[in-house]
Amino acid sequence: MKTLTVFILCGGKSSRMQSEKGLVLFQNKPFVEHIIQAILPVTDNIVLITNSNDYDYLPYLKIADIITDKGPLGGIYTALSHSESEFNLILSCDIPLISTELLSELISKHNDEAEITVFASESKLHPLIGIYSKKLLPVVKTAIDNNDLKMMNLIANVPHQIINIDESENFPLTNINSADELNDLNINLS
């Protein structure tokens, strides 16, 4: 894979967290900074998809959603619309445990024939830790136009690759959506 752009989706309503999810503190650092730390050994070509000025302190390009209120699919559409890379790493902003090792594994195992590559265990698919081809842009636009916003539908309808992981490897891929989940995470790590 020649060039890779990483897009962190910092949108979303964050209704369950009651605050800007990417800026929630975990181990005294915002979620988004944990994610950036995991990405930097791979690339510094990082873009934040956000409609908020709260991320302005970070030295990365920020792009607002082209089409608002369309969930992760809207963020992916914005990312692919702005990307100059054929393949793009798309990450949600609520995965503070993501590691450089897992991201490197995703990138190294990606097959260029796949338009989407994601991790999955027996119990869970992780669509917002994935490699997305710029070729998907018209497919994503059609899905948004049809208000078909389910990530699973998008993946099912295009050539994709699933990288299977053990159930035990799910933990670093966990997305934290609520204060209760954050408390559970802190308890599990203490």
C-alpha positions in Angstrom: 0.0 0.0 0.0 1.8 3.1 -1.3 0.1 6.0 0.6 -2.3 5.8 3.4 -4.4 8.6 4.8 -6.0 8.0 8.3 -9.3 9.6 9.0 -10.6 9.8 12.6 -14.4 10.2 12.7 -15.0 12.7 15.5 -18.6 13.4 14.6 -21.6 11.8 16.1 -24.1 13.1 18.6 -22.4 11.5 21.6 -25.8 11.3 23.2 -24.9 8.4 25.5 -21.5 10.0 26.6 -23.1 13.4 27.1 -19.9 15.1 25.8 -17.7 15.2 22.8 -16.7 11.6 22.6 -13.2 12.0 21.2 -12.2 14.4 23.9 -13.4 12.2 26.8 -10.4 11.7 29.2 -9.0 8.2 29.7 -5.8 7.9 31.7 -5.6 11.7 31.8 -5.6 12.0 28.0 -8.4 12.5 25.5 -9.5 9.4 23.5 -8.4 11.0 20.2 -4.9 11.5 21.5 -4.6 7.8 22.4 -5.7 7.0 18.8 -3.2 9.4 17.3 -0.4 8.0 19.4 -1.2 4.5 18.0 -1.3 5.9 14.4 1.9 8.0 14.4 4.4 5.0 14.1 2.4 4.1 10.9 1.9 7.5 9.3 1.5 11.2 10.3 -1.0 11.7 7.4 -4.0 12.1 9.8 -7.2 14.0 9.2 -10.1 14.6 11.7 -13.6 14.6 10.4 -15.4 16.9 12.8 -18.0 19.6 12.9 -16.6 20.9 16.2 -14.0 23.5 17.0 -13.0 21.5 20.1 -10.3 19.7 18.2 -8.6 22.8 16.9 -5.8 22.4 19.5 -4.6 19.3 17.5 -2.1 20.1 14.6 -4.0 18.0 12.0 -6.4 19.0 9.2 -10.0 19.1 10.2 -12.8 18.7 7.8 -16.5 19.1 8.5 -19.1 16.6 7.3 -20.3 17.3 3.7 -23.6 15.8 4.5 -24.6 16.0 8.2 -26.6 13.7 10.4 -25.8 10.5 8.4 -23.7 8.8 11.1 -20.5 7.0 10.4 -21.4 6.6 6.7 -21.6 10.4 6.4 -18.1 10.7 7.9 -16.7 8.0 5.6 -18.3 9.9 2.6 -16.6 13.1 3.7 -13.2 11.3 4.2 -13.3 9.5 0.8 -14.4 12.8 -0.9 -11.3 14.6 0.4 -8.8 11.8 0.2 -6.1 11.7 -2.3 -5.1 8.1 -1.3 -6.6 5.0 -2.9 -6.8 3.3 0.5 -7.8 5.0 3.7 -7.7 3.9 7.3 -11.0 4.9 8.9 -11.2 5.0 12.7 -13.9 6.0 15.1 -12.9 8.5 17.9 -14.0 6.2 20.7 -11.4 3.4 20.6 -8.7 4.6 23.2 -7.1 1.1 23.5 -6.3 0.7 19.8 -2.6 -0.2 19.3 0.0 0.4 16.6 0.3 -3.4 16.4 -3.3 -3.9 15.5 -3.3 -1.1 13.0 -0.1 -2.5 11.4 -1.7 -5.9 11.2 -4.8 -4.5 9.5 -2.6 -2.7 6.9 -0.2 -5.6 6.3 -3.0 -8.1 5.8 -5.2 -5.9 3.6 -5.7 -7.3 0.1 -5.9 -4.6 -2.6 -8.8 -6.5 -4.2 -10.9 -5.7 -1.1 -12.7 -2.3 -1.1 -13.2 -2.6 2.7 -11.0 -4.6 5.2 -12.1 -4.9 8.8 -11.5 -7.0 11.9 -14.0 -9.4 13.2 -14.2 -12.0 16.0 -16.9 -14.6 16.4 -19.1 -12.1 18.3 -18.3 -8.7 16.7 -17.5 -7.0 13.5 -15.5 -3.8 13.8 -16.5 -1.6 10.8 -15.0 1.6 12.2 -11.5 0.2 12.4 -11.0 -0.5 8.7 -9.4 0.2 5.4 -11.8 1.8 2.9 -11.0 2.3 -0.8 -11.7 5.6 -2.5 -13.5 3.6 -5.2 -16.4 3.2 -2.7 -17.3 6.9 -2.9 -20.3 6.4 -5.4 -21.6 3.4 -3.4 -21.4 5.3 -0.1 -23.2 8.3 -1.8 -26.0 6.0 -3.1 -26.4 4.5 0.4 -26.7 7.9 2.0 -29.1 9.1 -0.7 -31.3 6.0 0.0 -30.9 6.6 3.8 -29.4 3.1 4.1 -26.9 4.0 6.8 -26.1 0.6 8.3 -22.4 -0.1 8.1 -23.1 -3.8 7.8 -25.1 -3.3 4.6 -22.3 -1.3 3.0 -19.8 -4.0 3.8 -22.0 -6.8 2.6 -22.6 -5.1 -0.8 -19.0 -4.5 -1.8 -15.8 -6.7 -2.2 -14.6 -6.9 1.4 -12.1 -8.7 3.5 -12.6 -9.8 7.1 -9.5 -10.3 9.3 -10.5 -12.8 11.9 -9.2 -12.2 15.4 -9.6 -14.2 18.6 -12.3 -13.2 21.0 -9.6 -12.1 23.4 -8.3 -9.6 20.9 -11.7 -7.7 20.9 -10.7 -5.7 24.0 -8.3 -3.3 22.4 -10.9 -2.7 19.6 -13.7 -1.8 22.1 -15.5 1.4 21.5 -16.5 3.4 24.5 -20.0 4.9 24.1 -21.1 5.8 27.6 -19.8 6.9 31.0 -20.7 3.4 32.3 -18.6 1.8 29.6 -15.7 4.2 30.5 -16.1 3.3 34.2 -16.0 -0.4 33.3 -12.9 0.1 31.2 -11.1 1.9 34.1 -12.1 -0.9 36.5 -10.9 -3.6 34.0 -7.5 -1.9 33.7 -6.9 -1.1 37.3 
